């Protein structure tokens, strides 16, 4: 069954629920609030699959809830703030 999308509703609570309606997104944000900011740290604390984490981080960044910042240049690695 396909979930109803609230992304175009005029209600900010409905739009937020659309972004955070996924349990993994909420858990990633929880870890950020606890101080985690790095990809491998999320993997270790949540036990989430790499592809799922990548999808959630990209969505949270696109929605403006997280900001990606490089912390290493060779190889380039990012943290999420």
HELIX and SHEET records of a PDB file:
HELIX    1   1 UNK A   12  UNK A   20  1                                   9    
HELIX    2   2 UNK A   23  UNK A   33  1                                  11    
HELIX    3   3 UNK A   39  UNK A   46  1                                   8    
HELIX    4   4 UNK A   50  UNK A   62  1                                  13    
SHEET    1   A 2 UNK A  68  UNK A  73  0                                        
SHEET    2   A 2 UNK A  76  UNK A  80 -1                                        
END                                                                             
